Amino acid sequence: MTGVRSSTVDGVVTRSARRTPERIAVRYAERSWTYRALDTAVSTAAAVLLDGHGLHPGDRVASYAHNSDAYLIAYLACARAGLVHVPVNQNLTGDDLTYILRQSGSALVLTDPDLADRIPAGFAVCPLRDAPHSLLGELATPRPFTAEREPAAGDLVQLLYTSGTTALPKGAMMTHGALVHEYVSAITALELRPTDRPVHSLPLYHSAQMHVFLLPYLAVGAENTILDAPEAGRIFDLVEAGQADSLFAPPTVWIGLANHPEFATRDLGGLRKAYYGASIMPVPVLERLRERLPALAFYNCFGQSEIGPLATVLGPDEHEGRMDSCGRPVLFVEARVVDEHGKEVPDGTAGEVVYRSPQLCEGYWDKPEETAEAFRDGWFHSGDLAVRDPEGFFTVVDRVKDVINSGGVLVASRQVEDALYTHPAVAETAVVGLPDERWIEAVTAVVVLRSDATEQQLLDHVRERLAHFKAPKRVLFVDELPRNASGKILKRELRDRFAFLG
């Protein structure tokens, strides 16, 4: 009777295949898959993984590969076979890669041929594509699949490793039920429709592209295009050809698109929905994008891996007057703002955001202490510092660990960054606290310039807009800011790099 009531990740594709079997589900490069063909491929791949590689339900299978249709099929096949999928950033190498493979206990690594030599010795490897006996090649001959035990909503389906911006990555244990709830939240809050034509260009190992967009769009039966990377020219081509009208990208990619020499001249009127998230979008940048494309509907998506990852959304009709807000909680998320004792604070007061939701992970893989620290008093503690207004909109002030203690006064780096972004010479910036004998932590701006400007000019600019104690004590110029692959700036790395200045 358990299976009668369960909803699984792979099941959302099966339902779409039964509704619209001949509709195109996915395009990648020269290949395309109807929903019927995709569902059949998932079953064949599930049989290959279990029968051809000696795996059993509950085993962890890592995917260390580039974007492709094969990557998507492998994830869905793991879900159907009762395996636990472990998406791994394909930019990781050496100790970072070895840590995740070993910590997860992966029994098999699915990879692309050009990445295979990076896999440490001792791990079984299977090529996803472009190689003899690849998983994609096996799909040419459909195989019958019968599950040893049908997965249930409460079974683990994925270990989502956190970004590791402040510590070693932790594997958030996601169940089928948690992710299906998150898909419904995404469909509702982001107004995903079968008639949309989304393009998916961010890494599929990252939870935002896979779980906020690709899988929810497959659930509603849309036609999806997967790209290798967010290449501006290719995206512009798809929009002009009428093959793309919906795009998700972190602020760093939107900045790149807006700065592209063809952005002002290409016909991008077919782009209807613009989704951003993964890191804070500087308000001045958003204003420039809206000025260029006034009819484009912008959605701000906010959350973290542990909640699937969508927690709040700011819709296109909610931006006016609250451009820096991340919106209100989605359908299956309850959120509040608390002080250091876990007591809810009044609206307008900064505190840590905590969540209750069926979208939440079960904890961190093999890390009971970290799990107990994050899940306490009946709530999940996010580590994000935010303010809630009387209408229920949240504005993220900072990460709790990124707040700067300057002379005993707490300074939110986000506010200083927004002030810097209003200067025309600033392309990108990150504000951190560096050790200082006098100030405890000195507010320090690390800046990438788009045109000439001096440190004093930027300091004066900020002091005209903020109280002097919030203004940077110094400005450091760099060619680029360090980021992880999801676009988040690695402030920990900046603090380490420039700690000697304290």
N, C-alpha and C positions, 0 to 999 in steps of 0.2 A: 504493500500500500504506500510505502514511502515515495516511490517514483511517481505515483499518481499526482502527488501534490507538489513535487519539486519543479523548480525552474532552473535550468542550467545555462551556462554561458553558450555552449554550442547549440542549445535548444532554440535560442533566438534566431539563429540562421536557418534551422530546420523549419521553423514556422514561416519565415519569409519565403523559403523555397516552396512550401505548399501553397502559399497565397499567390505568388508571382513567379512560377518556376522558370519561365523563359526570359525574364527581365535580366539585364546585365547587372551583376552585383559588384564586380571589381574589374578594373582595368589596371594593368601594370605593363609598361613597355609595350611590346607587340601582342601581349596575351590579354584575353578577357574571359571572364567566367560568368555564366548565368547563375542564378541562385540554385537551380537544380544541380548544375555541374559542381558548384562550390560545395554543396552539401555532400555530394557523392565523394568528392576529393577528400573532404574531412574524414569520412568514414574509412576510406582506403588508407589514408595516412595514419589513422588510429590503429588499424590492423597492422600496418608496417611497423609501427613503434613497438607494439606489444609482441607480435609474433617474430618479427625480423631482428629485434634487438634485445629480446629476452627481458623486457621491462614488465613491471607489475603495478597495478593501481597504488598510488601513494608515492611512487618513485619520483624524484625530482629530475626534470629535463631542462637544461639551460639552452637558451637561444642567444647565440653570440654572432650576430649577422646584421647585414644591411637591410634596409627596407626592400620588401618584395612581396609578391603574392604568396610565395612559398612561406615567408615568415608568418603571415596571417593564418595560412592553412595549418602550419605546425602548432600554433597556439590553440586553435580550435580543436585540432586532433588530440592534443594533450588533454583538453577539457573533456572530450568525448570518451577518451580511454581511461579517465580517472587518474591521470598523471598530474603532477604539480609543475606548472610551467615557471621557469626562472628567466625572465628577460634580463640580459646583461648589456650594458653600454659597450658598443663595439669599439669605442675609443680607449677602453681600459686595456692596459697591458701589465706584464710583470706581476708584482706583488698585489696590485689592486685587483686584477683579474683572478689571480689564484685565490685571493681571500674569499671572493664571492662564490666561486666554484666549490671550494672546500667547505665554507661555512654552511652553504645550502645542502651539501652532500649530494651534488648532482651526479646521477648515474650515467648520463649521456649529455654530450654537448653538440647541439645542432649549429652548424657554422657555414660560412661561405668559403670557397677554396682559398681566396686571397687572405683570409684571416686564420686559416687552420694552423699555420706554423707558430702562432702565438699561444696556442692552447698548451698548458703545462703537461709534462709527461704524467702518465697514470690515469688520464681521463679518456673514456671511450668517445669517439668522434664520429659524427655522421654529417656529410655535406647536405645542405639544404637544396642546392641547385648547381648547375654549371659544372657537374663532375659526374663520373661514372657512379652508378648506384646511389645517386642523390635521392632525397625524399621526393623532390619534384618529379624526377624521372620515374619513380615507382608508381606515380599516379596515372601513367599511361594505361596501366592494366588494373581496372577497378577490382577491389577485393571485397568479399563480404566481411562484415564486422559484427561481432556479437560481444558485448561487454561482459567481462568476468562478473562485474557488479555495476549496475547502473549508478552513475554519480548522483548524489543527492545535494540539495541546496546547502547543507551544512558542511560539505566536503571542501577541503582546500583545493583551489585550482591554480593559484599563482602566489609566488613570493615576490612582492614588489619591494625592491631594495631602495631605501631612501637615498637622497642625493648625496649625503655625506658632506654637507657644507660645513658642519661643525664637529663631526666625529666620524668614526668608522660607520659605513652603511649598515642599516638594520633591515632585515627581511620582513616586511609587513605581510602577515599571513591572511590572504584574501580567500574567502569562500565563494562558491558559485552564487549563493544567495545575496551576499554583500554586493557583488558586482552587478547582478541583475537589478537589484534595487537602484544602484547608481546609474545604470543605463536608463531606467525609467525617469529618474530625476533629471538626467541630461536632456532626454527627449522633451520633457515638459518645460524646463526652464529655458532651453536654448531654441525652442520652437523648431525642432528638427522634423522635416517633412519628406515623404517619399519622392516628391517632385524636386527636391534640392539636388544639386550636382556638386557635392563636396570634393575638394582635392586635399589629400593627406600627404603632407611633405615633411613633417617633423618625424623624428625617429620613432618607430613603432615599439621599441623597447620601453619608451617613456609612457607612463600611465595616462597622461593627458591626451595624446594623439590616439592611443588605442582605445581607452575606456570612456573618454568624454565624447569622442567623435566617430571613429571607425566602427566600433561595435554597435553603438546606439543607431548609427545610420544604417547598418546592416539590419538591425532589428525592425526599422520602419520600412525597409525595402528600397532604399535610395540607390542610385548609380554612383559608385565611388571610384575615384582615380587615386592610385598610390604613386608617389614620386620618390626618387632616390633621396632627394634633398630639396630644400626650399630655394630652388634656383629661380631668380626673378624672371628671366626671359621666358622660361618654360611656363611659369604660372601666368604671365601676361598672355602667352600664346593660347593657353587653354581658355582663359576668360574671353578673349576676342573670338575664339572659335565656338563659343557657346557651350563648352564642355565643363566649365567650372563657374559656379556662382557663390560658393561658400568656402571660406578659408580660415583655418586656425593657425596662429603663429604667436610666439612670445614677442614681447616688445622689441627685443634685439632684431628679430627678423622684420617686423613692421618698420623699424627705423631704417633697415637696409633697403626695403622696398621703396620707402618714401624718398630715400636718397639716391635711388637708381636713376641714371640719366634718362631712361625711357618712361619713368613714372608719369611725367607731365605730358607725354605725347601719345601714349598708347590709349586705345579705346577700352577703358575699364568699366564702362557703364553697366556691363552684365554682372559685375560682382555685387551681390545683394546683401550678403551676411559676412561680417568680419568679427572673428572671435579672437580675443587675446587673453593671455594669462601666463602662468608658470613663473612670472616675476612681476613686479610692480611696473605699470606703464607710466612713465613720466607724463604729467598732465600737459605740459607744453607740446610734447610730441603728439599726443592724442588730438589736441586742438589743431595741429598742422594737418593731420590726416583727414579730419572731419572737414576742414576747409577745402581740401582738394577733392574729396568725394562726399559731398553733402547728402546724397541720397543713400549712402551705405549705412546699414544698420550695424552698430557696434555692440558687442556683448563682452563684458568683462567676466572672466571665469576665474574663480579662486578656490583653493583647497590644498590638499597634500596627499601624498601616496596612501597614507593610513586610512583615508576616507573614500578612496576609490578612483579618482581623487577630488571629485567636484563637491564643494561645500556651499558656496554662495555664487550668485550671478547678479550682475547689474545689467538690466535690459536696455535696449536702445532708447526707450522712452523715459528712462530713469536717469540718464546722464546729466541732464540739465541741472545745474546748481550743485551737483555732487560728483564731479568728474574724477575725484580721487577715491570714491567709494568702490568697494568690491561687491556691493549689493546686499541682498537678503538671502537667508538660507533657502536651499532648494527643497523639493517636496519631502524627501525622507531624512532631512537633517534638522536637528534642534541645536541651537547655539546660544551661548550666553557669555558675558564678560565678567571675570572674577578677579579678586585681588590675590595676594600671595597666600592667603589663608583659605582660598576657595569660596569666599563669600561674594555673591553677585554685587557689582558696583552700580551706582546710578548711571543712567544714560548720560553721555557726554564725558564720562570718566574713563581714562585708559586702563586697561587690564588685560589679562590673558584670555584668549578665546578658548572655550571648552565645548565639546560636542557630545551629543548622544544621537545614535543613528544605527539603523540596520546595515548601513553601508560600511561601517567601521571594520577594520581588520580584527582578527582574533588575538592579536598581540604580535610580538617579534619572534621570529624563528630562533629557537635555542638561546633566548636572552630573557630569562624570567625577571631579572632585576630591572632591566629597562622597561619591560612590559608593566611591571608593578608601578614604576615611577610615572609612566604615561597614563595608565588607567587607574585613577584613584577617586574616591568619593563619588563613584557612580558616573564619572565623566572622563572623556579622553582629553588630555591637556595638550593643546596644539603647539605651544611655544611661540605663537603669534601674539603680538601686542596690538590691540585694536580698541576703537571707540564705537559704541552703538548709539544711534540717534533715536529720538522718540518714535520715528516711523519704522524702526527696525532695520535700518541700513547700517552696515558695518564699514568702517574705514580702518584699514591696517596701518598702524603707525610704524611698526618695525617688528623684527624678530626679537623676542625677549633677550636673546644673547647678543643682539647687535645694538641695543640701547647704550648710549655713551654716558658714563658718569664723569662729568666735567666739573671739578671743584665741588663735588657733592650735589650737583644739579643734574638731573637726567635729561639728556638731549636725544630726541628721536632723529636718526639719520635720514629718514624719508623726507622730513620737512626741509632739511638743509639741501638735500638733493634736488627737490622741486624748485627751490630758490635758485640754485645754480643752473638748472635747465632753462630758466628764462633768459639767460645770457646767450646771445646769438653765436658766440664762439665755442660754446660747450656742446660737443657731440654726445658724450656719455660721461657719467660720473658715479662714483661710489664714495660714501662718507663713512669713515671708521674712527674708532677711538684708539689712539696709540699711547703707550705708557708715558707718563709725564710726572716728574717730581712735584711740580707745583699743582697741576690740575687733576692728578690721578690718571685721567685719560684726556688727551688733547684731541679736540674735534679736528679731524684731518680729512681734506677732500682730495681724492685721487681722480684726475680729470684727463679725458681724451679730448683734444681740441679739434674743431672743424676749421678754425681760422685763428689767426694770431691773437693772443691775449696774455697779459702778464698776471702773475700771482696777485699783485696789489689790485689790479682792476677787478678780478673776481672777488677778492675779499671785500672791496668797497661795494660791489654789486649786492652781495649777500647782506651786508650790514645795513643797506638801505631798505631791506625787506624783512629782516628778522632782528630780534633782540641780539645785542652784541655777544652775550654769553653763548648763543647758539651758533654764531659764525665760526667758520674754521679758524684754527690758529695757524694753519699752513695749508698750502695747496701744492700737491705733487703732480707732475705731468708725466703721463705714460702713453705709449703707442696704442695699447689695448688693455682691456680689463680681463682678468682671468674669469672663466665661466666653466660650469659643467655643461654637458651636452643639452640639457633642457633649457639653457639660457640664463640660469641663475648665476649672479655674480658671486664669486667665492671670496667673501669678505675675510674669512679666516686666513686665506692665502695672502691677502693684502696686509693684514695685521702682522703676519709672520715675516713677510718680505721687508716691511718698513719699521719693524720693532726697534731696530738699532738707532732710529732717530730720536727715540724717547730719552 
